[in-house]
Amino acid sequence: MHIAPFDNNNLPIVDVENPTVPLNYFNIVKLTNGQSFDYQVPGYETCIVPATGSLDIDVEGVHFAALGNRGEDVWDGEPEGVYIPSGAKVTMTCLSDATEILIAGAKYDKVLDPFDIRKDGIDLVQYGSDETKTHRKIKHILGQKQHDKVGRLLVSELFTVGQGGWSGFPSHKHDTNRLPTETRHDETYNFRFKPNHGSGLQMLQRIDNEPGDAYHIVDGSTICIDDGYHPCAALPGYEMYYFTILGGLTQRPLVQYFQPTHAYQIETIPGIKDMVAKFK
């Protein structure tokens, strides 16, 4: 499902019990200097990531100061985040002239402890190649390093290296719990392009070797993926970024099932096995 960019007025873009991705939650909050925003999501753990700007965060009396260091856009500096336990009360206050805040969530009932992830704690993975049109960089905010402190939520940012090309290839899916072959993880993306008049394509192929769906994605597009194989691509001449939210049904580690027709290409893309191993 494609959700075109719109002014959400700080209300959830993907709310709790969304019919397409019930395991996910996603909101974009925009504040100006001195403004505050409160939220609480019972039954969902969340992660706050400033796309731009800086903010103070209070989580049930636990304070995290000056989160965020990016200026103009998501390419301008390294990401930072704060993990918010399920149902916790949060207050965010903007410190910069303005801030745009991405809030990722996954369904999870157990209440854990809040913690922050600063830029020196981001887990960076680079894979692919210019030759295979798959050269990508992933910055894990809630990834393998935080595995023992999080319930079901995985949060990362994916960047093209260079301009144009494909992501999420070889095509894969994760819509069915059938360990050890595959796990059920709902997934939500939010896309950005540089320059921001760029665009791309999100494919969604439900059945191997049968025609599927395709969505024209633009700067600010949100994609919700419930089932099917789902590679995406950026137009030549444009850099692409997407904020990635994964919520597991029964476990946090992701087990991807690669589309049988294309699975052999795992062997043709440098570093892809290391990339897959990081979604734990």
C-alpha positions as CSV (number, residue, x, y, z in Angstrom):
1,M,0.0,0.0,0.0
2,H,1.3,3.5,-1.0
3,I,0.5,6.5,1.2
4,A,1.3,9.7,-0.7
5,P,2.9,12.5,1.1
6,F,0.5,14.7,3.0
7,D,0.4,17.1,6.0
8,N,-0.4,14.6,8.8
9,N,-0.6,17.4,11.5
10,N,1.6,15.3,13.8
11,L,-1.0,12.4,13.8
12,P,0.1,8.8,13.1
13,I,0.5,7.9,9.4
14,V,0.4,4.2,10.3
15,D,-1.6,4.0,13.5
16,V,-1.9,1.0,15.9
17,E,-3.7,-2.1,14.5
18,N,-3.3,-0.8,10.9
19,P,-5.2,-3.2,8.7
20,T,-2.2,-3.7,6.3
21,V,0.7,-3.7,8.8
22,P,-0.8,-4.3,12.3
23,L,2.6,-5.0,13.7
24,N,3.9,-1.5,12.8
25,Y,3.4,2.1,13.9
26,F,4.8,5.2,12.2
27,N,4.4,8.9,12.7
28,I,6.1,12.1,11.5
29,V,6.2,15.0,14.0
30,K,7.3,18.5,13.0
31,L,8.1,21.1,15.6
32,T,9.7,24.5,15.8
33,N,12.0,25.9,18.5
34,G,10.6,25.6,22.0
35,Q,7.5,23.5,20.9
36,S,6.8,20.3,22.7
37,F,4.9,17.1,21.7
38,D,3.6,14.4,23.9
39,Y,2.7,10.8,22.9
40,Q,2.0,7.4,24.3
41,V,1.4,4.2,22.4
42,P,0.0,1.3,24.5
43,G,1.0,-2.1,23.3
44,Y,3.8,-0.8,21.0
45,E,7.5,-0.1,21.6
46,T,8.8,2.9,19.6
47,C,12.0,4.6,18.6
48,I,12.4,8.3,18.0
49,V,14.8,9.4,15.2
50,P,15.2,13.0,14.2
51,A,15.3,13.3,10.5
52,T,16.5,16.9,11.0
53,G,17.1,19.2,13.9
54,S,17.7,18.5,17.6
55,L,15.4,17.8,20.6
56,D,15.3,16.9,24.3
57,I,13.3,13.8,25.2
58,D,11.7,12.9,28.5
59,V,10.6,9.3,29.0
60,E,8.7,8.7,32.3
61,G,11.3,11.0,34.1
62,V,14.3,9.7,32.2
63,H,15.9,12.5,30.3
64,F,17.9,12.4,27.0
65,A,19.4,15.7,26.0
66,A,20.1,17.1,22.6
67,L,19.2,14.1,20.4
68,G,19.9,14.7,16.7
69,N,22.7,16.5,14.8
70,R,21.4,16.7,11.2
71,G,20.8,20.0,9.5
72,E,19.2,20.4,6.0
73,D,18.2,16.8,5.4
74,V,18.8,13.1,6.2
75,W,22.1,13.2,4.2
76,D,23.4,16.0,6.5
77,G,25.0,14.0,9.4
78,E,24.5,10.7,11.2
79,P,21.2,9.4,12.7
80,E,20.5,9.1,16.4
81,G,17.6,7.6,18.3
82,V,15.9,6.9,21.6
83,Y,14.2,3.6,22.4
84,I,10.8,4.1,24.1
85,P,9.3,1.2,26.0
86,S,5.8,0.0,25.2
87,G,3.1,2.4,26.5
88,A,5.6,4.9,28.0
89,K,4.7,8.6,28.2
90,V,7.0,10.7,26.1
91,T,7.6,14.5,25.9
92,M,9.8,15.8,23.0
93,T,10.9,19.5,23.0
94,C,12.5,21.1,19.9
95,L,15.9,22.7,20.5
96,S,16.8,23.8,17.0
97,D,15.0,26.3,14.7
98,A,12.9,23.3,13.5
99,T,12.9,19.5,13.7
100,E,11.3,16.7,11.8
101,I,11.0,13.6,13.9
102,L,10.4,10.0,12.6
103,I,8.7,7.7,15.1
104,A,8.9,3.9,14.4
105,G,7.0,1.3,16.3
106,A,6.3,-2.4,16.7
107,K,3.7,-4.3,18.6
108,Y,5.1,-5.6,21.9
109,D,3.6,-5.8,25.3
110,K,6.5,-6.3,27.6
111,V,7.9,-3.0,29.2
112,L,11.7,-2.7,28.8
113,D,14.0,0.2,29.7
114,P,14.5,3.3,27.6
115,F,18.0,4.1,26.1
116,D,19.6,6.3,23.6
117,I,21.6,5.5,20.5
118,R,24.1,8.2,19.5
119,K,25.9,8.5,16.3
120,D,28.9,6.5,17.5
121,G,26.6,3.6,18.3
122,I,25.1,3.3,14.8
123,D,25.9,0.0,13.1
124,L,27.0,0.7,9.5
125,V,26.8,-1.9,6.7
126,Q,27.7,-1.3,3.1
127,Y,27.0,-3.8,0.4
128,G,26.4,-4.3,-3.4
129,S,28.3,-2.8,-6.2
130,D,28.0,-0.2,-9.0
131,E,28.3,-3.0,-11.5
132,T,25.2,-4.8,-10.2
133,K,23.3,-1.6,-9.7
134,T,22.8,-2.5,-6.0
135,H,25.4,-0.3,-4.1
136,R,23.8,0.6,-0.8
137,K,24.6,1.7,2.7
138,I,22.5,0.8,5.8
139,K,22.7,2.6,9.1
140,H,21.1,0.4,11.8
141,I,19.7,2.4,14.6
142,L,18.0,-0.4,16.4
143,G,19.9,-3.4,15.0
144,Q,22.1,-6.2,16.1
145,K,24.0,-4.1,18.7
146,Q,20.7,-3.5,20.6
147,H,19.3,-7.0,20.3
148,D,19.1,-7.8,24.0
149,K,17.4,-4.4,24.9
150,V,14.5,-4.4,22.4
151,G,11.5,-6.6,21.9
152,R,10.3,-6.9,18.3
153,L,11.4,-3.7,16.6
154,L,14.1,-3.2,14.0
155,V,14.9,0.4,12.8
156,S,17.3,1.4,10.1
157,E,18.1,4.0,7.4
158,L,19.0,2.9,3.9
159,F,20.9,5.1,1.5
160,T,21.9,4.6,-2.1
161,V,25.6,4.9,-2.8
162,G,25.7,7.0,-5.9
163,Q,22.6,7.7,-7.9
164,G,19.9,5.3,-9.3
165,G,19.8,1.5,-9.0
166,W,18.0,-1.1,-6.9
167,S,17.4,-1.9,-3.3
168,G,15.9,-5.0,-1.7
169,F,17.2,-7.3,-4.4
170,P,17.4,-10.2,-4.9
171,S,13.6,-9.9,-4.2
172,H,12.6,-11.4,-0.9
173,K,9.6,-11.6,1.4
174,H,8.9,-12.1,5.1
175,D,5.1,-12.5,5.5
176,T,4.8,-16.1,6.9
177,N,6.0,-17.6,10.1
178,R,7.7,-20.9,9.1
179,L,11.0,-21.1,10.8
180,P,13.7,-21.7,10.0
181,T,12.9,-20.6,6.4
182,E,11.0,-17.4,7.0
183,T,9.6,-15.1,9.7
184,R,6.5,-12.8,9.7
185,H,7.7,-9.2,9.9
186,D,5.5,-6.3,8.8
187,E,7.5,-3.5,7.2
188,T,7.0,0.2,6.6
189,Y,9.2,2.6,4.6
190,N,9.3,6.3,4.3
191,F,11.3,7.6,1.3
192,R,13.3,10.7,0.6
193,F,15.1,11.7,-2.6
194,K,18.1,14.0,-3.4
195,P,17.4,16.3,-5.1
196,N,13.9,16.1,-3.7
197,H,12.1,16.2,-7.1
198,G,13.5,12.7,-7.7
199,S,11.4,9.6,-7.5
200,G,11.4,5.9,-7.9
201,L,9.5,2.6,-8.0
202,Q,8.3,0.2,-5.4
203,M,7.4,-3.3,-6.7
204,L,5.3,-5.8,-4.9
205,Q,5.1,-9.2,-6.4
206,R,2.7,-11.5,-4.5
207,I,3.5,-14.8,-6.4
208,D,6.8,-15.8,-8.0
209,N,6.7,-15.4,-11.8
210,E,3.3,-13.8,-11.8
211,P,2.7,-10.1,-12.5
212,G,2.5,-7.9,-9.4
213,D,1.9,-4.3,-8.4
214,A,4.1,-1.2,-8.7
215,Y,3.9,2.2,-6.9
216,H,5.4,5.5,-8.0
217,I,7.3,6.7,-4.9
218,V,8.2,10.4,-4.4
219,D,9.9,12.4,-1.7
220,G,7.9,11.7,1.5
221,S,6.1,8.6,0.2
222,T,5.2,5.9,2.8
223,I,4.9,2.2,1.8
224,C,3.3,-0.5,3.9
225,I,4.3,-4.1,3.0
226,D,2.1,-6.9,4.3
227,D,3.1,-9.7,1.9
228,G,5.0,-10.4,-1.3
229,Y,8.5,-9.8,-2.8
230,H,9.3,-6.1,-2.6
231,P,12.4,-4.6,-4.4
232,C,12.5,-0.9,-5.1
233,A,14.5,1.4,-7.3
234,A,15.5,5.0,-7.7
235,L,15.6,6.9,-11.0
236,P,19.1,7.5,-12.6
237,G,20.6,10.7,-11.4
238,Y,18.9,10.7,-7.9
239,E,20.0,9.5,-4.5
240,M,17.4,7.6,-2.5
241,Y,16.9,7.2,1.3
242,Y,14.3,5.2,3.1
243,F,13.5,4.9,6.8
244,T,12.8,1.2,7.5
245,I,10.5,-0.2,10.3
246,L,10.3,-3.9,10.8
247,G,8.1,-5.5,13.5
248,G,8.2,-9.2,14.1
249,L,5.2,-11.3,15.0
250,T,7.0,-13.8,17.3
251,Q,10.7,-12.8,17.3
252,R,13.0,-9.9,16.5
253,P,15.5,-11.5,14.2
254,L,14.4,-11.3,10.6
255,V,14.5,-14.4,8.3
256,Q,14.1,-13.3,4.7
257,Y,12.8,-15.8,2.0
258,F,14.4,-15.0,-1.3
259,Q,12.3,-15.3,-4.4
260,P,13.2,-18.6,-6.0
261,T,13.5,-17.2,-9.5
262,H,16.2,-14.7,-8.4
263,A,17.7,-16.3,-5.3
264,Y,20.9,-17.4,-7.2
265,Q,21.8,-13.7,-7.5
266,I,22.7,-13.6,-3.8
267,E,26.0,-15.0,-5.0
268,T,26.5,-12.1,-7.5
269,I,26.1,-9.1,-5.1
270,P,29.1,-8.4,-2.9
271,G,28.4,-8.2,0.9
272,I,24.7,-9.1,0.7
273,K,25.1,-12.1,3.1
274,D,26.7,-9.9,5.7
275,M,23.8,-7.4,5.2
276,V,21.2,-10.1,5.7
277,A,22.9,-11.2,8.9
278,K,22.6,-7.8,10.5
279,F,18.8,-7.8,10.7
280,K,18.8,-9.5,14.1
